[in-house]
Amino acid sequence: METGEGADGPGAPGLCCASFNQDTTSLAVGNKTGYRLFSVTSVDKLDCVYESETPDVYIVERLFSSSLVVVVSQATPRRMNVYHFKKGTEICNYSYSNNILSVRLNRQRLVVCLEESIYIHNIKDMKLLKTLLSTPPNPSGLCALSINHSNSYLAYPGSVTIGEIIVYDANNLNTVTMIPAHDSPLAAITFNASGTKLASASERGTVIRVFSIPEGLRLLEFRRGMKRYVSISSLSFSPDNQFLCASSNTETVHIFKLEHSSPSGEESSPTWSAYMGKMFSAASSYLPAQVSDMMNQDRAFATVRLDVFGQKNVCALATIQKFPRLLVASSDGQLCIYNLDPHEGGECVLVKKHRLFGLDEERGTAEEESETATPAPTCQSYAATVAISAATPSPATLTGYSEDGGAKKGEIIPEHEFAAGPVCLDDENEFPPINWCRDGTGSGKGRRT
Protein backbone atom coordinates (compact mmCIF):
# COMPACT_ATOMS: atom_id res chain seq x y z
CA MET A 1 0.00 0.00 0.00
CA GLU A 2 2.92 2.22 -0.66
CA THR A 3 2.06 5.56 -2.18
CA GLY A 4 5.49 6.09 -3.69
CA GLU A 5 7.07 4.47 -6.72
CA GLY A 6 9.28 2.03 -4.82
CA ALA A 7 13.04 2.06 -4.67
CA ASP A 8 13.56 3.67 -8.04
CA GLY A 9 11.97 6.95 -7.12
CA PRO A 10 9.70 8.64 -4.61
CA GLY A 11 6.14 9.64 -5.24
CA ALA A 12 4.82 13.16 -5.38
CA PRO A 13 6.27 15.77 -3.00
CA GLY A 14 5.07 14.93 0.49
CA LEU A 15 4.82 11.27 1.41
CA CYS A 16 7.02 8.57 -0.08
CA CYS A 17 4.90 5.84 1.54
CA ALA A 18 1.85 5.35 3.71
CA SER A 19 0.37 2.16 5.12
CA PHE A 20 -2.19 1.21 7.73
CA ASN A 21 -1.36 -1.65 10.05
CA GLN A 22 -3.26 -4.94 9.99
CA ASP A 23 -6.24 -3.82 12.11
CA THR A 24 -6.23 -0.15 11.02
CA THR A 25 -5.33 1.14 14.47
CA SER A 26 -2.05 2.65 13.30
CA LEU A 27 -0.74 4.58 10.30
CA ALA A 28 2.89 4.54 9.18
CA VAL A 29 4.15 7.27 6.83
CA GLY A 30 7.55 8.15 5.40
CA ASN A 31 9.09 11.01 3.45
CA LYS A 32 12.55 12.27 2.56
CA THR A 33 13.36 13.34 6.11
CA GLY A 34 12.15 10.32 8.09
CA TYR A 35 9.12 8.27 9.04
CA ARG A 36 6.40 8.45 11.67
CA LEU A 37 3.99 6.03 13.33
CA PHE A 38 0.58 7.33 14.35
CA SER A 39 -2.13 5.88 16.55
CA VAL A 40 -5.49 6.05 14.74
CA THR A 41 -7.95 5.50 17.58
CA SER A 42 -9.58 8.93 17.73
CA VAL A 43 -11.15 11.20 15.15
CA ASP A 44 -10.09 14.54 16.58
CA LYS A 45 -6.64 13.56 17.79
CA LEU A 46 -3.80 11.89 15.91
CA ASP A 47 -1.04 10.72 18.27
CA CYS A 48 2.48 10.35 16.90
CA VAL A 49 3.82 7.38 18.88
CA TYR A 50 7.22 7.27 17.21
CA GLU A 51 9.38 9.31 14.87
CA SER A 52 12.65 8.41 13.13
CA GLU A 53 15.05 10.56 11.16
CA THR A 54 16.00 7.72 8.80
CA PRO A 55 15.85 9.49 5.40
CA ASP A 56 14.18 8.41 2.15
CA VAL A 57 12.11 5.58 3.60
CA TYR A 58 9.82 4.08 0.96
CA ILE A 59 8.52 1.08 2.93
CA VAL A 60 7.49 1.14 6.59
CA GLU A 61 5.20 -1.56 8.01
CA ARG A 62 4.14 -2.00 11.63
CA LEU A 63 3.00 -5.31 13.13
CA PHE A 64 -0.44 -4.56 14.60
CA SER A 65 0.10 -2.26 17.62
CA SER A 66 3.37 -3.84 18.69
CA SER A 67 6.79 -2.20 18.76
CA LEU A 68 8.04 -4.17 15.73
CA VAL A 69 8.44 -2.14 12.54
CA VAL A 70 9.99 -3.05 9.17
CA VAL A 71 11.78 -0.32 7.22
CA VAL A 72 13.34 -0.13 3.75
CA SER A 73 15.05 3.03 2.51
CA GLN A 74 16.09 4.20 -0.92
CA ALA A 75 19.71 4.38 0.26
CA THR A 76 19.75 0.57 0.67
CA PRO A 77 16.76 -0.73 -1.33
CA ARG A 78 17.93 -4.35 -1.14
CA ARG A 79 18.07 -4.44 2.64
CA MET A 80 15.18 -4.87 5.05
CA ASN A 81 15.70 -3.59 8.59
CA VAL A 82 13.54 -4.86 11.44
CA TYR A 83 13.43 -2.53 14.46
CA HIS A 84 12.07 -2.60 17.97
CA PHE A 85 11.16 1.09 17.90
CA LYS A 86 10.20 1.24 21.59
CA LYS A 87 13.79 0.27 22.45
CA GLY A 88 15.23 2.22 19.53
CA THR A 89 17.28 -0.83 18.53
CA GLU A 90 17.60 -2.99 15.45
CA ILE A 91 16.44 -6.60 15.78
CA CYS A 92 17.90 -7.85 12.51
CA ASN A 93 18.34 -7.07 8.83
CA TYR A 94 18.19 -9.09 5.63
CA SER A 95 19.80 -8.43 2.26
CA TYR A 96 18.33 -9.68 -1.02
CA SER A 97 19.44 -10.03 -4.61
CA ASN A 98 17.26 -7.20 -5.90
CA ASN A 99 15.29 -4.19 -4.73
CA ILE A 100 12.58 -4.82 -2.16
CA LEU A 101 9.22 -3.74 -3.56
CA SER A 102 6.84 -4.55 -0.70
CA VAL A 103 6.67 -6.17 2.74
CA ARG A 104 3.65 -7.78 4.39
CA LEU A 105 3.22 -8.95 8.00
CA ASN A 106 0.91 -10.99 10.19
CA ARG A 107 1.40 -12.81 13.49
CA GLN A 108 2.95 -15.83 11.78
CA ARG A 109 4.73 -14.62 8.68
CA LEU A 110 6.82 -11.82 7.24
CA VAL A 111 6.72 -11.71 3.41
CA VAL A 112 9.20 -9.82 1.26
CA CYS A 113 8.32 -9.31 -2.40
CA LEU A 114 10.94 -8.67 -5.09
CA GLU A 115 10.18 -8.27 -8.79
CA GLU A 116 10.60 -11.96 -9.61
CA SER A 117 10.75 -13.73 -6.25
CA ILE A 118 9.03 -13.80 -2.86
CA TYR A 119 10.63 -14.63 0.50
CA ILE A 120 8.57 -16.01 3.39
CA HIS A 121 9.97 -15.71 6.93
CA ASN A 122 8.77 -17.05 10.26
CA ILE A 123 8.10 -13.92 12.27
CA LYS A 124 8.77 -15.71 15.58
CA ASP A 125 12.51 -16.04 14.91
CA MET A 126 12.88 -14.31 11.51
CA LYS A 127 14.12 -17.53 9.92
CA LEU A 128 13.71 -17.91 6.16
CA LEU A 129 11.09 -20.60 5.52
CA LYS A 130 10.55 -20.52 1.78
CA THR A 131 11.65 -18.72 -1.36
CA LEU A 132 9.26 -18.60 -4.29
CA LEU A 133 11.57 -18.24 -7.27
CA SER A 134 10.78 -17.27 -10.85
CA THR A 135 7.43 -15.72 -10.05
CA PRO A 136 5.93 -13.72 -12.95
CA PRO A 137 7.49 -10.24 -13.24
CA ASN A 138 5.83 -8.03 -10.65
CA PRO A 139 7.42 -4.56 -10.95
CA SER A 140 4.99 -2.97 -8.51
CA GLY A 141 5.51 -5.62 -5.82
CA LEU A 142 1.79 -6.35 -5.72
CA CYS A 143 0.88 -8.94 -3.09
CA ALA A 144 -1.48 -9.42 -0.16
CA LEU A 145 -1.16 -11.39 3.07
CA SER A 146 -4.12 -12.38 5.20
CA ILE A 147 -3.87 -11.00 8.73
CA ASN A 148 -5.57 -14.10 10.15
CA HIS A 149 -2.81 -16.37 11.47
CA SER A 150 -4.87 -19.55 11.01
CA ASN A 151 -5.77 -18.61 7.41
CA SER A 152 -2.39 -17.18 6.54
CA TYR A 153 -2.85 -16.93 2.78
CA LEU A 154 -0.59 -15.04 0.42
CA ALA A 155 -1.86 -13.73 -2.93
CA TYR A 156 0.27 -12.47 -5.82
CA PRO A 157 -0.04 -12.10 -9.62
CA GLY A 158 0.23 -15.29 -11.67
CA SER A 159 0.66 -13.57 -15.04
CA VAL A 160 1.88 -10.33 -16.58
CA THR A 161 -0.70 -10.32 -19.36
CA ILE A 162 -3.95 -11.27 -17.62
CA GLY A 163 -5.34 -10.95 -14.10
CA GLU A 164 -4.47 -14.34 -12.64
CA ILE A 165 -4.10 -14.59 -8.86
CA ILE A 166 -1.98 -17.25 -7.16
CA VAL A 167 -3.19 -18.06 -3.64
CA TYR A 168 -0.44 -19.61 -1.51
CA ASP A 169 -0.74 -21.07 1.99
CA ALA A 170 2.02 -19.29 3.93
CA ASN A 171 1.58 -21.59 6.94
CA ASN A 172 1.82 -24.95 5.17
CA LEU A 173 4.01 -23.56 2.36
CA ASN A 174 2.06 -24.84 -0.62
CA THR A 175 0.00 -23.39 -3.48
CA VAL A 176 -3.75 -23.48 -2.83
CA THR A 177 -5.37 -22.31 -6.05
CA MET A 178 -5.12 -20.05 -9.11
CA ILE A 179 -7.97 -17.60 -9.73
CA PRO A 180 -8.62 -16.26 -13.26
CA ALA A 181 -9.87 -12.94 -11.90
CA HIS A 182 -9.61 -10.46 -14.79
CA ASP A 183 -8.79 -10.20 -18.48
CA SER A 184 -6.25 -7.42 -17.79
CA PRO A 185 -3.24 -7.49 -15.43
CA LEU A 186 -3.87 -6.99 -11.73
CA ALA A 187 -3.68 -3.58 -10.08
CA ALA A 188 -4.84 -4.28 -6.50
CA ILE A 189 -5.67 -7.25 -4.26
CA THR A 190 -6.60 -7.58 -0.59
CA PHE A 191 -7.96 -10.13 1.90
CA ASN A 192 -10.70 -9.59 4.43
CA ALA A 193 -9.85 -9.88 8.12
CA SER A 194 -10.72 -13.58 8.40
CA GLY A 195 -8.86 -14.57 5.23
CA THR A 196 -12.01 -16.06 3.69
CA LYS A 197 -12.52 -13.48 0.93
CA LEU A 198 -10.21 -11.85 -1.60
CA ALA A 199 -10.99 -8.67 -3.56
CA SER A 200 -9.22 -7.73 -6.77
CA ALA A 201 -9.12 -5.04 -9.45
CA SER A 202 -7.36 -4.95 -12.81
CA GLU A 203 -5.38 -2.20 -14.50
CA ARG A 204 -8.53 -1.06 -16.25
CA GLY A 205 -10.05 -0.27 -12.87
CA THR A 206 -13.68 -0.56 -13.97
CA VAL A 207 -14.66 -3.81 -12.23
CA ILE A 208 -13.89 -5.06 -8.71
CA ARG A 209 -14.48 -8.72 -7.91
CA VAL A 210 -14.68 -10.66 -4.64
CA PHE A 211 -13.74 -14.35 -4.42
CA SER A 212 -14.11 -17.01 -1.75
CA ILE A 213 -10.90 -18.36 -0.21
CA PRO A 214 -9.55 -21.01 -0.49
CA GLU A 215 -12.03 -22.17 -3.17
CA GLY A 216 -11.49 -19.21 -5.48
CA LEU A 217 -15.17 -18.92 -6.45
CA ARG A 218 -16.49 -15.57 -7.61
CA LEU A 219 -18.95 -14.22 -5.01
CA LEU A 220 -19.57 -10.60 -5.95
CA GLU A 221 -18.82 -8.13 -8.71
CA PHE A 222 -18.91 -4.35 -8.51
CA ARG A 223 -18.60 -1.73 -11.23
CA ARG A 224 -16.56 1.29 -10.21
CA GLY A 225 -17.30 3.19 -13.41
CA MET A 226 -17.90 2.91 -17.14
CA LYS A 227 -16.59 6.10 -18.73
CA ARG A 228 -12.85 5.78 -18.17
CA TYR A 229 -10.09 3.47 -17.10
CA VAL A 230 -8.42 4.39 -13.82
CA SER A 231 -5.54 3.18 -11.69
CA ILE A 232 -6.85 1.52 -8.51
CA SER A 233 -4.36 2.31 -5.74
CA SER A 234 -5.90 0.44 -2.81
CA LEU A 235 -8.68 -1.92 -1.74
CA SER A 236 -9.78 -2.53 1.83
CA PHE A 237 -12.50 -4.54 3.58
CA SER A 238 -14.22 -3.21 6.68
CA PRO A 239 -13.47 -5.08 9.94
CA ASP A 240 -17.02 -6.48 10.03
CA ASN A 241 -16.77 -7.67 6.41
CA GLN A 242 -19.82 -5.61 5.42
CA PHE A 243 -18.11 -3.10 3.12
CA LEU A 244 -15.27 -2.82 0.62
CA CYS A 245 -13.65 0.48 -0.33
CA ALA A 246 -11.57 1.32 -3.40
CA SER A 247 -9.45 4.39 -4.08
CA SER A 248 -7.80 5.39 -7.34
CA ASN A 249 -6.05 8.26 -9.10
CA THR A 250 -9.41 9.99 -9.51
CA GLU A 251 -11.15 12.27 -7.04
CA THR A 252 -13.68 9.62 -5.97
CA VAL A 253 -13.39 6.83 -3.39
CA HIS A 254 -16.06 4.14 -3.78
CA ILE A 255 -17.53 2.04 -0.97
CA PHE A 256 -19.43 -1.14 -1.90
CA LYS A 257 -21.80 -3.06 0.32
CA LEU A 258 -21.21 -6.81 0.49
CA GLU A 259 -24.82 -7.93 0.45
CA HIS A 260 -25.92 -11.54 0.09
CA SER A 261 -29.34 -13.05 -0.41
CA SER A 262 -30.87 -15.01 2.44
CA PRO A 263 -31.31 -18.81 2.04
CA SER A 264 -34.96 -18.29 1.09
CA GLY A 265 -33.86 -16.10 -1.79
CA GLU A 266 -35.40 -12.94 -0.30
CA GLU A 267 -33.41 -9.92 0.78
CA SER A 268 -33.37 -9.48 4.55
CA SER A 269 -34.09 -5.73 4.18
CA PRO A 270 -35.49 -4.88 0.72
CA THR A 271 -34.44 -1.50 -0.65
CA TRP A 272 -35.20 0.41 -3.83
CA SER A 273 -31.75 -0.42 -5.20
CA ALA A 274 -32.28 -4.11 -4.41
CA TYR A 275 -35.67 -4.03 -6.17
CA MET A 276 -34.16 -2.41 -9.26
CA GLY A 277 -31.32 -4.92 -9.14
CA LYS A 278 -33.81 -7.78 -9.33
CA MET A 279 -35.50 -6.16 -12.31
CA PHE A 280 -32.19 -5.76 -14.14
CA SER A 281 -31.23 -9.33 -13.26
CA ALA A 282 -34.49 -10.65 -14.72
CA ALA A 283 -34.12 -8.55 -17.88
CA SER A 284 -30.47 -9.49 -18.38
CA SER A 285 -31.37 -13.06 -19.30
CA TYR A 286 -32.70 -11.74 -22.62
CA LEU A 287 -29.60 -9.67 -23.46
CA PRO A 288 -26.15 -10.48 -24.91
CA ALA A 289 -23.67 -11.91 -22.39
CA GLN A 290 -21.49 -8.79 -22.24
CA VAL A 291 -24.49 -6.52 -21.55
CA SER A 292 -25.92 -9.06 -19.11
CA ASP A 293 -22.71 -9.13 -17.06
CA MET A 294 -22.67 -5.34 -16.87
CA MET A 295 -26.28 -5.17 -15.66
CA ASN A 296 -25.62 -7.72 -12.93
CA GLN A 297 -22.74 -5.69 -11.47
CA ASP A 298 -23.57 -3.70 -8.33
CA ARG A 299 -22.78 -0.01 -8.02
CA ALA A 300 -21.22 1.91 -5.14
CA PHE A 301 -23.18 2.09 -1.88
CA ALA A 302 -21.34 5.23 -0.76
CA THR A 303 -18.76 7.63 -2.21
CA VAL A 304 -16.28 10.28 -1.17
CA ARG A 305 -15.19 13.27 -3.23
CA LEU A 306 -11.57 14.10 -2.45
CA ASP A 307 -10.18 17.61 -2.60
CA VAL A 308 -7.17 16.45 -4.61
CA PHE A 309 -7.02 14.81 -8.03
CA GLY A 310 -4.42 12.52 -9.53
CA GLN A 311 -2.46 11.90 -6.31
CA LYS A 312 -1.68 8.48 -4.94
CA ASN A 313 -3.53 7.52 -1.80
CA VAL A 314 -4.37 4.59 0.44
CA CYS A 315 -7.79 4.02 1.96
CA ALA A 316 -9.09 1.89 4.82
CA LEU A 317 -12.35 1.25 6.64
CA ALA A 318 -12.23 1.24 10.43
CA THR A 319 -14.45 1.51 13.48
CA ILE A 320 -13.28 4.52 15.48
CA GLN A 321 -15.10 5.55 18.63
CA LYS A 322 -17.86 3.01 17.84
CA PHE A 323 -18.72 4.47 14.41
CA PRO A 324 -17.68 3.28 10.93
CA ARG A 325 -15.16 5.62 9.30
CA LEU A 326 -13.32 5.87 6.02
CA LEU A 327 -9.66 6.86 6.28
CA VAL A 328 -7.77 8.26 3.29
CA ALA A 329 -4.05 9.06 3.50
CA SER A 330 -2.81 10.88 0.41
CA SER A 331 0.64 11.62 -0.94
CA ASP A 332 0.20 15.33 -0.20
CA GLY A 333 0.74 14.44 3.47
CA GLN A 334 -2.81 14.51 4.81
CA LEU A 335 -5.11 12.02 6.52
CA CYS A 336 -8.82 12.61 5.98
CA ILE A 337 -11.46 10.91 8.13
CA TYR A 338 -15.02 10.53 6.86
CA ASN A 339 -18.22 9.27 8.45
CA LEU A 340 -19.92 6.35 6.72
CA ASP A 341 -23.66 5.85 7.09
CA PRO A 342 -23.96 2.02 7.18
CA HIS A 343 -27.69 2.13 6.46
CA GLU A 344 -28.21 4.86 3.87
CA GLY A 345 -24.78 5.17 2.26
CA GLY A 346 -24.57 8.12 -0.11
CA GLU A 347 -21.94 10.85 0.12
CA CYS A 348 -19.66 10.42 3.14
CA VAL A 349 -19.11 13.47 5.33
CA LEU A 350 -15.61 14.76 6.07
CA VAL A 351 -15.24 15.10 9.85
CA LYS A 352 -11.50 15.70 10.31
CA LYS A 353 -8.35 16.39 8.32
CA HIS A 354 -4.91 15.81 9.85
CA ARG A 355 -1.53 16.93 8.58
CA LEU A 356 0.96 14.04 8.82
CA PHE A 357 4.13 16.06 8.36
CA GLY A 358 3.94 19.66 9.58
CA LEU A 359 5.95 22.24 11.43
CA ASP A 360 7.79 20.86 14.45
CA GLU A 361 6.70 23.88 16.50
CA GLU A 362 3.03 23.13 15.84
CA ARG A 363 3.49 19.44 16.60
CA GLY A 364 5.44 20.20 19.79
CA THR A 365 2.70 22.49 21.06
CA ALA A 366 0.05 19.88 20.33
CA GLU A 367 2.10 17.24 22.17
CA GLU A 368 2.49 19.41 25.25
CA GLU A 369 -1.25 19.98 25.35
CA SER A 370 -1.97 16.29 24.90
CA GLU A 371 0.42 15.35 27.72
CA THR A 372 -1.50 17.53 30.15
CA ALA A 373 -4.83 16.13 28.97
CA THR A 374 -4.42 12.39 28.48
CA PRO A 375 -1.40 10.08 28.54
CA ALA A 376 -0.11 8.74 25.25
CA PRO A 377 -1.29 5.22 24.39
CA THR A 378 1.09 2.50 25.44
CA CYS A 379 2.53 0.16 22.84
CA GLN A 380 1.62 -3.47 23.08
CA SER A 381 4.64 -5.67 23.56
CA TYR A 382 5.92 -7.63 20.62
CA ALA A 383 5.67 -10.83 22.66
CA ALA A 384 1.99 -10.18 23.32
CA THR A 385 1.33 -9.36 19.69
CA VAL A 386 2.75 -12.60 18.31
CA ALA A 387 1.15 -14.69 21.04
CA ILE A 388 -1.49 -16.98 19.56
CA SER A 389 -4.65 -17.50 21.55
CA ALA A 390 -6.11 -20.11 19.20
CA ALA A 391 -4.84 -23.65 18.77
CA THR A 392 -1.31 -23.59 17.44
CA PRO A 393 -0.78 -25.42 14.13
CA SER A 394 1.56 -28.34 14.16
CA PRO A 395 5.25 -27.44 14.34
CA ALA A 396 5.89 -29.27 11.08
CA THR A 397 3.93 -26.61 9.23
CA LEU A 398 5.39 -23.59 11.03
CA THR A 399 9.10 -24.29 11.52
CA GLY A 400 12.09 -25.00 9.36
CA TYR A 401 12.78 -23.62 5.90
CA SER A 402 12.91 -24.81 2.33
CA GLU A 403 16.21 -26.29 1.22
CA ASP A 404 15.93 -24.42 -2.05
CA GLY A 405 15.57 -21.10 -0.26
CA GLY A 406 17.80 -18.72 -2.16
CA ALA A 407 19.98 -21.53 -3.51
CA LYS A 408 18.85 -21.37 -7.13
CA LYS A 409 19.79 -19.00 -9.91
CA GLY A 410 22.47 -17.29 -7.86
CA GLU A 411 20.06 -15.87 -5.29
CA ILE A 412 21.70 -14.35 -2.25
CA ILE A 413 21.00 -16.37 0.88
CA PRO A 414 20.45 -14.04 3.84
CA GLU A 415 23.15 -14.69 6.39
CA HIS A 416 20.49 -15.28 9.06
CA GLU A 417 20.04 -18.71 7.52
CA PHE A 418 23.44 -19.57 8.94
CA ALA A 419 22.74 -18.21 12.42
CA ALA A 420 23.91 -20.45 15.25
CA GLY A 421 20.57 -20.35 17.01
CA PRO A 422 17.14 -18.78 16.82
CA VAL A 423 16.37 -15.35 18.19
CA CYS A 424 14.00 -15.51 21.14
CA LEU A 425 11.22 -13.01 20.58
CA ASP A 426 9.08 -14.06 23.52
CA ASP A 427 11.50 -13.26 26.31
CA GLU A 428 10.34 -11.29 29.35
CA ASN A 429 12.25 -8.22 28.25
CA GLU A 430 10.28 -8.04 24.96
CA PHE A 431 13.51 -7.88 22.99
CA PRO A 432 15.75 -10.53 21.44
CA PRO A 433 19.21 -10.76 22.97
CA ILE A 434 20.92 -11.15 19.58
CA ASN A 435 21.25 -8.60 16.78
CA TRP A 436 21.69 -10.00 13.28
CA CYS A 437 23.36 -7.35 11.16
CA ARG A 438 25.47 -7.78 8.06
CA ASP A 439 27.86 -5.06 9.10
CA GLY A 440 27.97 -6.23 12.71
CA THR A 441 26.43 -3.07 14.09
CA GLY A 442 22.94 -2.00 15.04
CA SER A 443 21.90 0.85 12.78
CA GLY A 444 18.44 1.53 14.18
CA LYS A 445 18.32 5.24 14.90
CA GLY A 446 15.25 7.03 16.02
CA ARG A 447 13.70 9.09 18.72
CA ARG A 448 10.51 8.60 20.63
CA THR A 449 8.10 11.49 20.80
Disulfide bonds with the S-S distance in Angstrom:
none
